[in-house]
């Protein structure tokens, strides 16, 4: 509703131009589908870029998935574990299929929280959303006329849904509060979820090493910390 209202206001105040047509044929994907050149990409000069894209896609997706995951009222802990695994597999497969078709990264978006909060439970809401995106290909001139600023009100609500997870943090424990603060504040300042997470991981490791609480740093976290450091350097 907010997108429609803001778009209408944009038209009234001359900030949005109405399309000359509404219906159109979807553009062909032939120029980009399956146009992979993996061998030539695997060069030393491009390894840094490849790693950065991998890191960003991994942790952007994981952070949004976990945010959505917290909103789902699973019946028991076993279902909760299975649910996260299924979500990760769906995200990975979508990313692979999207790259083969030549699209930008197909991944999880924070807007899914709105659907879950409204009552989505079984995945049917995602199927309906996907079908609507498919239909939007035939009205692309109308879709393209919707201004970027029209989505701002809905993103504010989505941000609130995601920010509510701050209540799970223990701010009395500085070893937990400082990395969390670093993560939260650096995401908007750097315009990157991955960079915010990188600083959060690194600060958590450094603080616990200084405090000689090595047992709180698992082998996996050491690896993530090294990858985070490489991501920042690159």
C-alpha positions in Angstrom: 0.0 0.0 0.0 2.8 2.4 0.9 4.6 1.7 -2.4 1.4 2.5 -4.4 0.7 5.7 -2.4 4.3 7.0 -2.7 4.4 6.2 -6.4 1.1 8.0 -6.9 2.5 11.1 -5.0 5.6 10.9 -7.2 3.4 11.2 -10.3 1.4 14.1 -8.8 4.5 16.0 -7.9 6.3 15.3 -11.2 9.0 13.0 -9.8 7.7 9.9 -11.6 7.1 9.6 -15.3 4.2 7.3 -16.4 5.2 4.6 -18.9 4.1 4.9 -22.5 2.9 1.3 -22.4 2.0 -1.2 -19.7 2.3 -4.6 -21.4 5.5 -5.8 -23.1 7.2 -9.1 -24.0 9.9 -10.3 -21.6 13.4 -9.7 -22.9 15.3 -12.7 -24.1 17.8 -14.3 -21.7 19.7 -15.8 -24.6 22.5 -13.2 -24.5 23.4 -14.0 -20.9 22.0 -17.5 -20.1 24.8 -20.2 -19.7 27.4 -17.7 -20.9 30.0 -18.9 -18.4 33.7 -18.5 -18.8 35.0 -20.1 -15.6 38.5 -21.0 -16.9 39.4 -17.5 -17.8 38.1 -16.1 -14.5 40.3 -18.3 -12.4 43.3 -16.0 -12.6 45.4 -14.8 -9.7 44.4 -11.2 -10.4 40.7 -12.0 -10.0 41.0 -14.3 -6.9 40.5 -11.3 -4.6 37.3 -10.2 -6.3 36.0 -13.8 -6.3 36.7 -14.2 -2.6 35.0 -10.9 -1.8 31.9 -11.9 -3.8 31.8 -15.3 -2.1 32.2 -13.8 1.4 29.6 -11.1 0.8 27.0 -13.5 -0.7 27.6 -16.1 2.1 27.3 -13.7 5.1 24.7 -11.4 3.6 22.5 -14.5 3.0 23.2 -16.1 6.3 22.5 -13.0 8.3 19.1 -12.4 6.6 18.2 -16.1 6.8 18.9 -16.1 10.6 16.8 -12.9 11.0 13.9 -14.5 9.2 14.5 -17.8 11.0 14.0 -16.2 14.4 10.5 -15.1 13.4 9.3 -18.6 12.5 7.4 -20.4 15.4 8.6 -24.0 14.8 6.8 -26.8 16.6 9.9 -28.1 18.3 13.7 -27.9 18.3 14.1 -30.7 15.8 11.9 -28.9 13.3 13.9 -25.8 13.9 17.2 -27.5 13.0 15.7 -29.0 9.9 14.1 -25.7 8.9 17.4 -23.8 8.9 19.1 -26.5 6.8 16.3 -26.4 4.2 16.5 -22.6 4.0 20.3 -22.8 3.4 19.9 -25.4 0.7 17.2 -23.4 -1.0 19.4 -20.3 -0.9 22.4 -22.1 -2.3 20.5 -23.8 -5.1 18.8 -20.5 -6.1 22.2 -18.8 -6.3 23.6 -21.5 -8.6 20.5 -21.5 -10.9 20.4 -17.7 -11.0 24.1 -17.5 -12.1 23.5 -20.1 -14.8 20.6 -18.0 -16.1 22.7 -14.9 -16.1 20.9 -12.9 -13.4 22.2 -11.0 -10.5 22.6 -13.1 -7.3 19.4 -14.8 -6.4 19.4 -14.7 -2.6 17.3 -14.2 0.5 15.9 -10.7 1.2 14.9 -9.1 4.4 11.5 -8.4 3.1 10.6 -12.0 3.7 10.4 -11.1 7.4 7.2 -9.1 6.6 5.6 -12.2 5.1 6.6 -14.4 8.0 5.3 -11.9 10.5 2.0 -11.6 8.6 1.5 -15.4 9.0 3.4 -17.2 6.2 4.3 -20.7 7.4 4.4 -23.4 4.7 6.3 -21.7 1.8 3.1 -21.0 -0.2 3.6 -17.3 0.3 7.0 -17.6 -1.4 5.5 -19.5 -4.3 2.9 -16.8 -4.8 5.6 -14.1 -4.6 7.6 -16.0 -7.2 4.6 -16.3 -9.6 3.9 -12.6 -9.2 7.5 -11.8 -10.1 7.1 -14.0 -13.2 3.9 -12.1 -14.2 5.8 -8.8 -13.6 8.0 -9.6 -16.6 5.0 -8.9 -18.9 4.3 -5.5 -17.3 8.0 -4.5 -16.9 7.3 -0.8 -18.2 4.9 -0.3 -15.3 7.2 -2.0 -12.8 10.2 0.1 -13.9 8.2 3.3 -13.4 8.0 2.6 -9.7 10.6 4.9 -8.1 13.3 3.6 -5.8 12.2 5.9 -3.0 8.7 4.4 -3.0 10.0 1.3 -1.2 11.4 3.3 1.7 8.4 3.1 4.1 8.2 -0.7 3.7 11.9 -1.0 4.3 11.6 0.9 7.5 9.1 -1.7 8.8 11.3 -4.6 7.6 14.3 -2.9 9.4 12.2 -2.8 12.6 11.4 -6.5 12.3 15.1 -7.3 11.9 16.3 -4.8 14.6 14.1 -6.5 17.2 16.7 -9.2 17.5 18.9 -6.8 19.4 16.8 -7.7 22.5 18.5 -11.2 22.5 21.9 -9.6 23.2 23.4 -9.5 26.7 24.6 -5.9 27.0 25.9 -6.4 30.5 28.7 -8.6 29.0 31.1 -6.3 27.2 32.7 -9.2 25.4 29.4 -9.8 23.7 28.2 -6.2 23.6 31.2 -4.6 21.9 31.3 -7.0 18.9 27.6 -6.7 18.5 27.8 -2.9 18.5 30.6 -3.0 16.0 28.6 -5.2 13.7 25.4 -3.1 14.0 27.0 0.3 13.6 29.4 -0.6 10.8 26.8 -2.2 8.5 25.1 1.2 7.7 28.3 3.2 7.9 30.1 0.9 5.3 26.9 0.1 3.3 27.9 -3.6 3.7 26.5 -6.4 5.8 29.6 -8.5 5.2 32.0 -5.8 6.4 30.0 -5.2 9.5 30.0 -8.9 10.3 33.8 -9.1 9.6 34.6 -6.4 12.2 32.2 -8.1 14.6 33.9 -11.5 14.2 37.4 -10.1 14.5 36.6 -7.9 17.5 34.9 -10.9 19.3 38.1 -13.0 18.7 40.5 -10.3 19.8 38.5 -9.5 23.0 38.4 -13.1 24.0 42.1 -13.7 23.3 43.0 -10.6 25.4 40.8 -11.9 28.2 42.4 -15.4 27.8 39.0 -17.1 27.2 40.1 -19.2 24.4 37.4 -21.8 25.0 34.8 -19.4 23.6 36.6 -19.4 20.2 35.8 -22.5 18.2 37.8 -23.8 15.3 35.1 -22.7 12.9 35.2 -19.2 14.4 39.0 -19.0 14.0 38.5 -19.8 10.3 35.7 -17.3 9.9 37.9 -14.7 11.7 40.8 -15.3 9.2 38.3 -15.1 6.3 36.9 -11.8 7.8 40.4 -10.3 8.0 41.2 -11.3 4.4 37.9 -9.8 3.3 38.7 -6.4 5.0 42.2 -6.4 3.5 40.9 -7.2 0.0 
